[in-house]
Amino acid sequence: MNETNHETTEFTPLEFHLNKKPERIWDRLLEVPPIDDAIPIKRIYQLAYDRIKSKRSKRADKVNEKRGNCDKFLVGDNVLIRCKNTSDQENKILAKFMQIYEGPCSIKSILGENTYVLEDSKSRVKGQFHVNDLIRYKQRVSTNLTPI
């Protein structure tokens, strides 16, 4: 098991830790002459580091393709807050029947790239919320329908 190449670094643990090439069974059977292609250990570390960085960025790019872009809100924008609902057996409340979002609230201030301070309609601070827990509030368009 310690003689197989790691998928990311492309080196065996034996090469990476002890700077030795693993001896394969078929090398002895076929009497293959040894090849002196030893790489200095510092070079092995540098190659492994570069490969890890390269594969990490490829993996991050692939994940970020599927991830939706986060909304950016401005001070004064109206948003809805995702409720953290839990069921309560004692009071016979099921989370799946509770509301998903509450609000609307408005953005009072921006704390960071993804964190906002919200206030309700009475200008009371609701707290700090991450952008993942917020969605933009869309005002219902009123239509003047006459009753039948």
N, CA and C atoms as a LAMMPS dump frame, in Angstrom:
ITEM: TIMESTEP
0
ITEM: NUMBER OF ATOMS
444
ITEM: BOX BOUNDS ff ff ff
-5.0000000000000000e+02 5.0000000000000000e+02
-5.0000000000000000e+02 5.0000000000000000e+02
-5.0000000000000000e+02 5.0000000000000000e+02
ITEM: ATOMS id mol type element x y z
1 1 1 N 0.815 -1.183 0
2 1 2 C 0 0 0
3 1 3 C 0.869 1.262 0
4 2 1 N 1.995 1.234 0.643
5 2 2 C 2.888 2.382 0.655
6 2 3 C 3.704 2.489 -0.623
7 3 1 N 3.431 1.607 -1.572
8 3 2 C 4.187 1.634 -2.821
9 3 3 C 3.361 2.135 -3.99
10 4 1 N 2.167 2.617 -3.729
11 4 2 C 1.342 3.159 -4.81
12 4 3 C 1.455 4.679 -4.819
13 5 1 N 1.38 5.232 -6.024
14 5 2 C 1.484 6.682 -6.162
15 5 3 C 0.239 7.36 -5.618
16 6 1 N 0.447 8.421 -4.879
17 6 2 C -0.662 9.223 -4.369
18 6 3 C -1.276 9.987 -5.532
19 7 1 N -2.593 10.074 -5.542
20 7 2 C -3.294 10.693 -6.667
21 7 3 C -2.938 12.171 -6.825
22 8 1 N -2.734 12.864 -5.741
23 8 2 C -2.457 14.298 -5.82
24 8 3 C -0.981 14.591 -6.022
25 9 1 N -0.124 14.029 -5.171
26 9 2 C 1.306 14.351 -5.251
27 9 3 C 2.02 13.584 -6.352
28 10 1 N 1.462 12.446 -6.746
29 10 2 C 2.03 11.56 -7.762
30 10 3 C 3.361 10.945 -7.321
31 11 1 N 3.584 10.892 -6.012
32 11 2 C 4.738 10.212 -5.443
33 11 3 C 4.243 9.145 -4.479
34 12 1 N 5.048 8.107 -4.288
35 12 2 C 4.723 7.112 -3.275
36 12 3 C 5.152 7.657 -1.914
37 13 1 N 4.55 7.171 -0.824
38 13 2 C 5.009 7.6 0.5
39 13 3 C 6.481 7.27 0.734
40 14 1 N 6.942 6.163 0.169
41 14 2 C 8.345 5.779 0.308
42 14 3 C 9.262 6.822 -0.332
43 15 1 N 8.88 7.304 -1.515
44 15 2 C 9.668 8.345 -2.183
45 15 3 C 9.594 9.658 -1.407
46 16 1 N 8.399 9.968 -0.938
47 16 2 C 8.173 11.264 -0.314
48 16 3 C 8.865 11.383 1.041
49 17 1 N 8.871 10.302 1.82
50 17 2 C 9.431 10.382 3.165
51 17 3 C 10.887 9.934 3.245
52 18 1 N 11.24 8.907 2.472
53 18 2 C 12.591 8.351 2.588
54 18 3 C 13.446 8.555 1.346
55 19 1 N 12.87 9.149 0.308
56 19 2 C 13.566 9.397 -0.953
57 19 3 C 14.121 8.1 -1.551
58 20 1 N 13.318 7.02 -1.483
59 20 2 C 13.694 5.738 -2.077
60 20 3 C 12.623 5.324 -3.062
61 21 1 N 13.039 4.758 -4.172
62 21 2 C 12.088 4.209 -5.135
63 21 3 C 11.616 2.851 -4.613
64 22 1 N 10.32 2.568 -4.706
65 22 2 C 9.855 1.249 -4.27
66 22 3 C 10.385 0.161 -5.201
67 23 1 N 10.748 -0.947 -4.605
68 23 2 C 11.257 -2.067 -5.398
69 23 3 C 10.073 -2.934 -5.81
70 24 1 N 9.885 -3.091 -7.087
71 24 2 C 8.76 -3.862 -7.616
72 24 3 C 9.161 -5.33 -7.777
73 25 1 N 8.197 -6.209 -7.644
74 25 2 C 8.453 -7.65 -7.75
75 25 3 C 8.979 -7.999 -9.131
76 26 1 N 8.381 -7.415 -10.136
77 26 2 C 8.763 -7.759 -11.503
78 26 3 C 10.156 -7.248 -11.869
79 27 1 N 10.674 -6.279 -11.123
80 27 2 C 12.04 -5.823 -11.388
81 27 3 C 13.047 -6.938 -11.107
82 28 1 N 12.801 -7.717 -10.047
83 28 2 C 13.699 -8.824 -9.722
84 28 3 C 13.512 -9.993 -10.685
85 29 1 N 12.259 -10.251 -11.068
86 29 2 C 11.987 -11.376 -11.962
87 29 3 C 12.527 -11.134 -13.366
88 30 1 N 12.4 -9.923 -13.843
89 30 2 C 12.845 -9.6 -15.203
90 30 3 C 14.292 -9.143 -15.262
91 31 1 N 14.901 -9.019 -14.101
92 31 2 C 16.29 -8.571 -13.989
93 31 3 C 16.512 -7.257 -14.739
94 32 1 N 15.657 -6.311 -14.425
95 32 2 C 15.777 -4.981 -15.025
96 32 3 C 16.92 -4.253 -14.335
97 33 1 N 17.835 -3.676 -15.107
98 33 2 C 18.935 -2.955 -14.458
99 33 3 C 18.394 -1.711 -13.742
100 34 1 N 18.94 -1.408 -12.584
101 34 2 C 18.45 -0.244 -11.833
102 34 3 C 18.739 1.06 -12.588
103 35 1 N 17.79 1.95 -12.527
104 35 2 C 17.94 3.253 -13.172
105 35 3 C 18.165 4.279 -12.069
106 36 1 N 19.226 5.03 -12.213
107 36 2 C 19.528 6.038 -11.199
108 36 3 C 18.895 7.365 -11.612
109 37 1 N 17.6 7.49 -11.314
110 37 2 C 16.902 8.742 -11.626
111 37 3 C 16.401 9.388 -10.34
112 38 1 N 17.228 9.295 -9.31
113 38 2 C 16.845 9.839 -8.006
114 38 3 C 16.712 11.359 -8.095
115 39 1 N 15.629 11.838 -7.535
116 39 2 C 15.369 13.274 -7.492
117 39 3 C 15.701 13.741 -6.083
118 40 1 N 16.385 14.861 -5.944
119 40 2 C 16.668 15.362 -4.588
120 40 3 C 15.367 15.586 -3.812
121 41 1 N 15.427 15.336 -2.513
122 41 2 C 14.226 15.392 -1.679
123 41 3 C 13.585 16.777 -1.691
124 42 1 N 14.396 17.83 -1.747
125 42 2 C 13.846 19.193 -1.806
126 42 3 C 13.037 19.383 -3.087
127 43 1 N 13.515 18.802 -4.182
128 43 2 C 12.799 18.91 -5.467
129 43 3 C 11.485 18.119 -5.405
130 44 1 N 11.499 16.955 -4.749
131 44 2 C 10.277 16.161 -4.58
132 44 3 C 9.242 16.966 -3.797
133 45 1 N 9.686 17.619 -2.713
134 45 2 C 8.763 18.434 -1.923
135 45 3 C 8.185 19.576 -2.75
136 46 1 N 9.028 20.219 -3.559
137 46 2 C 8.558 21.337 -4.382
138 46 3 C 7.568 20.856 -5.441
139 47 1 N 7.862 19.725 -6.089
140 47 2 C 6.942 19.173 -7.091
141 47 3 C 5.605 18.801 -6.457
142 48 1 N 5.665 18.159 -5.291
143 48 2 C 4.429 17.771 -4.605
144 48 3 C 3.624 19.008 -4.217
145 49 1 N 4.297 20.028 -3.721
146 49 2 C 3.613 21.272 -3.338
147 49 3 C 2.936 21.911 -4.551
148 50 1 N 3.649 21.977 -5.665
149 50 2 C 3.077 22.567 -6.886
150 50 3 C 1.88 21.762 -7.379
151 51 1 N 1.979 20.437 -7.323
152 51 2 C 0.865 19.59 -7.774
153 51 3 C -0.35 19.743 -6.861
154 52 1 N -0.117 19.839 -5.563
155 52 2 C -1.223 20.028 -4.618
156 52 3 C -1.92 21.354 -4.889
157 53 1 N -1.141 22.425 -5.088
158 53 2 C -1.739 23.733 -5.381
159 53 3 C -2.529 23.697 -6.677
160 54 1 N -1.982 23.058 -7.695
161 54 2 C -2.651 22.989 -8.995
162 54 3 C -3.962 22.22 -8.896
163 55 1 N -3.932 21.068 -8.254
164 55 2 C -5.147 20.258 -8.143
165 55 3 C -6.173 20.925 -7.228
166 56 1 N -5.704 21.639 -6.194
167 56 2 C -6.621 22.358 -5.314
168 56 3 C -7.359 23.448 -6.081
169 57 1 N -6.636 24.192 -6.918
170 57 2 C -7.302 25.267 -7.665
171 57 3 C -8.263 24.701 -8.705
172 58 1 N -7.909 23.569 -9.326
173 58 2 C -8.829 22.937 -10.282
174 58 3 C -10.099 22.47 -9.582
175 59 1 N -9.937 21.878 -8.39
176 59 2 C -11.088 21.397 -7.634
177 59 3 C -11.965 22.572 -7.185
178 60 1 N -11.342 23.66 -6.751
179 60 2 C -12.102 24.84 -6.322
180 60 3 C -12.855 25.456 -7.496
181 61 1 N -12.209 25.514 -8.667
182 61 2 C -12.888 26.055 -9.852
183 61 3 C -14.101 25.218 -10.209
184 62 1 N -13.964 23.897 -10.117
185 62 2 C -15.073 23.005 -10.45
186 62 3 C -16.236 23.189 -9.474
187 63 1 N -15.928 23.319 -8.196
188 63 2 C -16.975 23.517 -7.193
189 63 3 C -17.634 24.877 -7.373
190 64 1 N -16.836 25.898 -7.661
191 64 2 C -17.378 27.248 -7.802
192 64 3 C -18.242 27.404 -9.04
193 65 1 N -18.059 26.544 -10.052
194 65 2 C -18.931 26.585 -11.227
195 65 3 C -20.364 26.25 -10.835
196 66 1 N -20.522 25.287 -9.936
197 66 2 C -21.846 24.823 -9.534
198 66 3 C -22.472 25.721 -8.47
199 67 1 N -21.646 26.422 -7.725
200 67 2 C -22.14 27.259 -6.637
201 67 3 C -22.734 28.539 -7.211
202 68 1 N -23.888 28.897 -6.723
203 68 2 C -24.534 30.128 -7.183
204 68 3 C -23.827 31.357 -6.637
205 69 1 N -23.909 32.431 -7.367
206 69 2 C -23.308 33.669 -6.888
207 69 3 C -24.151 34.24 -5.756
208 70 1 N -23.498 34.714 -4.712
209 70 2 C -24.201 35.301 -3.581
210 70 3 C -24.695 36.687 -3.962
211 71 1 N -25.887 37.001 -3.479
212 71 2 C -26.41 38.346 -3.689
213 71 3 C -25.61 39.329 -2.855
214 72 1 N -25.436 40.513 -3.389
215 72 2 C -24.835 41.609 -2.64
216 72 3 C -25.954 42.595 -2.338
217 73 1 N -26.101 42.937 -1.086
218 73 2 C -27.162 43.838 -0.666
219 73 3 C -26.572 45.189 -0.29
220 74 1 N -27.375 46.213 -0.416
221 74 2 C -26.981 47.566 -0.032
222 74 3 C -27.785 47.986 1.192
223 75 1 N -27.297 49 1.884
224 75 2 C -28.022 49.516 3.048
225 75 3 C -29.385 50.012 2.581
226 76 1 N -30.432 49.562 3.273
227 76 2 C -31.791 49.956 2.926
228 76 3 C -32.544 48.926 2.101
229 77 1 N -31.852 47.911 1.562
230 77 2 C -32.536 46.863 0.793
231 77 3 C -33.418 46.033 1.716
232 78 1 N -34.543 45.59 1.2
233 78 2 C -35.438 44.719 1.966
234 78 3 C -35.105 43.262 1.679
235 79 1 N -35.033 42.459 2.739
236 79 2 C -34.683 41.048 2.617
237 79 3 C -35.589 40.216 3.516
238 80 1 N -35.619 38.917 3.239
239 80 2 C -36.282 37.946 4.104
240 80 3 C -35.205 37.105 4.77
241 81 1 N -35.461 36.69 6.025
242 81 2 C -34.506 35.89 6.792
243 81 3 C -34.992 34.452 6.825
244 82 1 N -34.087 33.509 6.55
245 82 2 C -34.429 32.087 6.631
246 82 3 C -34.624 31.706 8.097
247 83 1 N -35.752 31.092 8.4
248 83 2 C -36.06 30.651 9.767
249 83 3 C -35.355 29.331 10.054
250 84 1 N -34.871 29.192 11.262
251 84 2 C -34.253 27.937 11.7
252 84 3 C -35.31 27.141 12.452
253 85 1 N -36.183 26.492 11.714
254 85 2 C -37.327 25.797 12.316
255 85 3 C -36.942 24.415 12.828
256 86 1 N -37.48 24.07 14.002
257 86 2 C -37.328 22.72 14.536
258 86 3 C -38.688 22.242 15.027
259 87 1 N -38.895 20.969 14.902
260 87 2 C -40.158 20.389 15.363
261 87 3 C -40.182 20.342 16.885
262 88 1 N -41.396 20.376 17.432
263 88 2 C -41.582 20.308 18.879
264 88 3 C -42.698 19.302 19.144
265 89 1 N -42.327 18.106 19.577
266 89 2 C -43.306 17.036 19.767
267 89 3 C -44.253 17.346 20.924
268 90 1 N -43.74 17.978 21.951
269 90 2 C -44.57 18.277 23.118
270 90 3 C -45.714 19.225 22.76
271 91 1 N -45.424 20.239 21.948
272 91 2 C -46.452 21.201 21.543
273 91 3 C -47.107 20.831 20.211
274 92 1 N -46.746 19.672 19.683
275 92 2 C -47.305 19.155 18.43
276 92 3 C -47.128 20.142 17.268
277 93 1 N -45.872 20.581 17.101
278 93 2 C -45.529 21.498 16.011
279 93 3 C -44.571 20.776 15.078
280 94 1 N -44.895 20.765 13.8
281 94 2 C -44.032 20.152 12.796
282 94 3 C -43.295 21.244 12.031
283 95 1 N -41.984 21.092 11.905
284 95 2 C -41.173 22.109 11.237
285 95 3 C -41.556 22.266 9.773
286 96 1 N -41.984 21.185 9.136
287 96 2 C -42.293 21.276 7.709
288 96 3 C -43.52 22.133 7.424
289 97 1 N -44.346 22.411 8.452
290 97 2 C -45.512 23.265 8.259
291 97 3 C -45.266 24.708 8.697
292 98 1 N -44.089 24.999 9.199
293 98 2 C -43.786 26.356 9.648
294 98 3 C -43.281 27.18 8.47
295 99 1 N -43.316 28.501 8.623
296 99 2 C -42.869 29.359 7.527
297 99 3 C -41.364 29.223 7.333
298 100 1 N -40.944 29.346 6.088
299 100 2 C -39.532 29.179 5.751
300 100 3 C -38.767 30.479 5.978
301 101 1 N -39.382 31.589 5.624
302 101 2 C -38.74 32.895 5.766
303 101 3 C -39.605 33.815 6.61
304 102 1 N -38.964 34.749 7.283
305 102 2 C -39.693 35.779 8.015
306 102 3 C -39.201 37.143 7.543
307 103 1 N -40.051 38.122 7.687
308 103 2 C -39.644 39.457 7.265
309 103 3 C -40.783 40.175 6.606
310 104 1 N -40.583 41.193 5.882
311 104 2 C -39.291 41.709 5.412
312 104 3 C -38.578 42.544 6.47
313 105 1 N -37.263 42.555 6.37
314 105 2 C -36.408 43.395 7.195
315 105 3 C -35.549 44.218 6.246
316 106 1 N -34.979 45.276 6.758
317 106 2 C -34.111 46.081 5.9
318 106 3 C -32.68 46.013 6.412
319 107 1 N -31.75 46.189 5.492
320 107 2 C -30.329 46.166 5.827
321 107 3 C -29.996 47.474 6.538
322 108 1 N -29.507 47.368 7.778
323 108 2 C -29.128 48.566 8.533
324 108 3 C -27.682 48.939 8.252
325 109 1 N -26.797 47.927 8.274
326 109 2 C -25.384 48.188 7.987
327 109 3 C -24.736 46.915 7.468
328 110 1 N -23.563 47.086 6.882
329 110 2 C -22.802 45.968 6.317
330 110 3 C -21.563 45.78 7.184
331 111 1 N -21.421 44.582 7.775
332 111 2 C -20.283 44.32 8.66
333 111 3 C -19.07 43.783 7.922
334 112 1 N -19.306 43.04 6.889
335 112 2 C -18.209 42.452 6.129
336 112 3 C -18.699 42.141 4.74
337 113 1 N -17.962 41.324 4.044
338 113 2 C -18.344 40.989 2.674
339 113 3 C -19.645 40.198 2.636
340 114 1 N -19.9 39.371 3.653
341 114 2 C -21.065 38.493 3.639
342 114 3 C -21.962 38.618 4.87
343 115 1 N -21.737 39.584 5.728
344 115 2 C -22.502 39.705 6.963
345 115 3 C -23.204 41.058 7.026
346 116 1 N -24.488 41.01 7.407
347 116 2 C -25.309 42.215 7.43
348 116 3 C -26.027 42.338 8.766
349 117 1 N -26.237 43.583 9.21
350 117 2 C -27.067 43.862 10.382
351 117 3 C -28.435 44.252 9.849
352 118 1 N -29.484 43.585 10.376
353 118 2 C -30.843 43.821 9.889
354 118 3 C -31.685 44.495 10.96
355 119 1 N -32.66 45.268 10.498
356 119 2 C -33.627 45.87 11.407
357 119 3 C -35.023 45.605 10.866
358 120 1 N -35.982 45.49 11.791
359 120 2 C -37.36 45.235 11.367
360 120 3 C -38.051 46.546 11.001
361 121 1 N -39.344 46.47 10.73
362 121 2 C -40.083 47.651 10.281
363 121 3 C -40.203 48.721 11.367
364 122 1 N -39.995 48.348 12.632
365 122 2 C -40.07 49.31 13.74
366 122 3 C -38.685 49.817 14.137
367 123 1 N -37.704 49.629 13.261
368 123 2 C -36.308 50.08 13.451
369 123 3 C -35.626 49.426 14.644
370 124 1 N -36.053 48.216 15.008
371 124 2 C -35.374 47.452 16.052
372 124 3 C -34.393 46.504 15.378
373 125 1 N -33.198 46.42 15.92
374 125 2 C -32.165 45.561 15.338
375 125 3 C -32.552 44.103 15.545
376 126 1 N -32.553 43.32 14.454
377 126 2 C -32.873 41.882 14.512
378 126 3 C -31.629 41.055 14.806
379 127 1 N -30.456 41.557 14.389
380 127 2 C -29.22 40.826 14.609
381 127 3 C -28.34 40.827 13.377
382 128 1 N -27.274 40.018 13.458
383 128 2 C -26.331 39.887 12.352
384 128 3 C -26.65 38.601 11.614
385 129 1 N -26.655 38.668 10.281
386 129 2 C -27.01 37.505 9.478
387 129 3 C -26.04 37.352 8.318
388 130 1 N -25.728 36.097 8.018
389 130 2 C -24.882 35.775 6.869
390 130 3 C -25.724 35.822 5.609
391 131 1 N -25.087 36.118 4.494
392 131 2 C -25.795 36.257 3.218
393 131 3 C -26.508 34.966 2.819
394 132 1 N -26.015 33.813 3.279
395 132 2 C -26.669 32.542 2.946
396 132 3 C -28.053 32.416 3.575
397 133 1 N -28.307 33.176 4.646
398 133 2 C -29.602 33.117 5.323
399 133 3 C -30.567 34.191 4.842
400 134 1 N -30.196 34.935 3.817
401 134 2 C -31.025 36.039 3.331
402 134 3 C -31.421 35.83 1.879
403 135 1 N -32.628 36.279 1.547
404 135 2 C -33.025 36.368 0.14
405 135 3 C -33.67 37.736 -0.063
406 136 1 N -33.556 38.223 -1.265
407 136 2 C -34.107 39.537 -1.593
408 136 3 C -35.628 39.495 -1.509
409 137 1 N -36.208 40.515 -0.885
410 137 2 C -37.663 40.619 -0.759
411 137 3 C -38.212 41.254 -2.027
412 138 1 N -39.18 40.587 -2.611
413 138 2 C -39.811 41.105 -3.824
414 138 3 C -41.208 41.571 -3.461
415 139 1 N -41.431 42.856 -3.62
416 139 2 C -42.731 43.453 -3.3
417 139 3 C -43.785 42.889 -4.241
418 140 1 N -44.925 42.517 -3.695
419 140 2 C -46.016 42.001 -4.512
420 140 3 C -46.582 43.136 -5.357
421 141 1 N -46.752 42.861 -6.629
422 141 2 C -47.34 43.849 -7.525
423 141 3 C -48.845 43.775 -7.356
424 142 1 N -49.433 44.89 -6.956
425 142 2 C -50.88 44.878 -6.74
426 142 3 C -51.597 45.063 -8.067
427 143 1 N -52.616 44.298 -8.247
428 143 2 C -53.452 44.431 -9.438
429 143 3 C -54.848 44.818 -8.982
430 144 1 N -55.433 45.685 -9.689
431 144 2 C -56.783 46.136 -9.336
432 144 3 C -57.797 45.194 -9.962
433 145 1 N -58.112 44.153 -9.248
434 145 2 C -59.099 43.191 -9.721
435 145 3 C -60.436 43.498 -9.064
436 146 1 N -61.447 43.416 -9.822
437 146 2 C -62.781 43.641 -9.265
438 146 3 C -63.364 42.309 -8.843
439 147 1 N -64.007 42.272 -7.683
440 147 2 C -64.59 41.009 -7.225
441 147 3 C -65.742 40.582 -8.118
442 148 1 N -65.947 39.312 -8.191
443 148 2 C -67.014 38.763 -9.04
444 148 3 C -68.328 38.777 -8.302
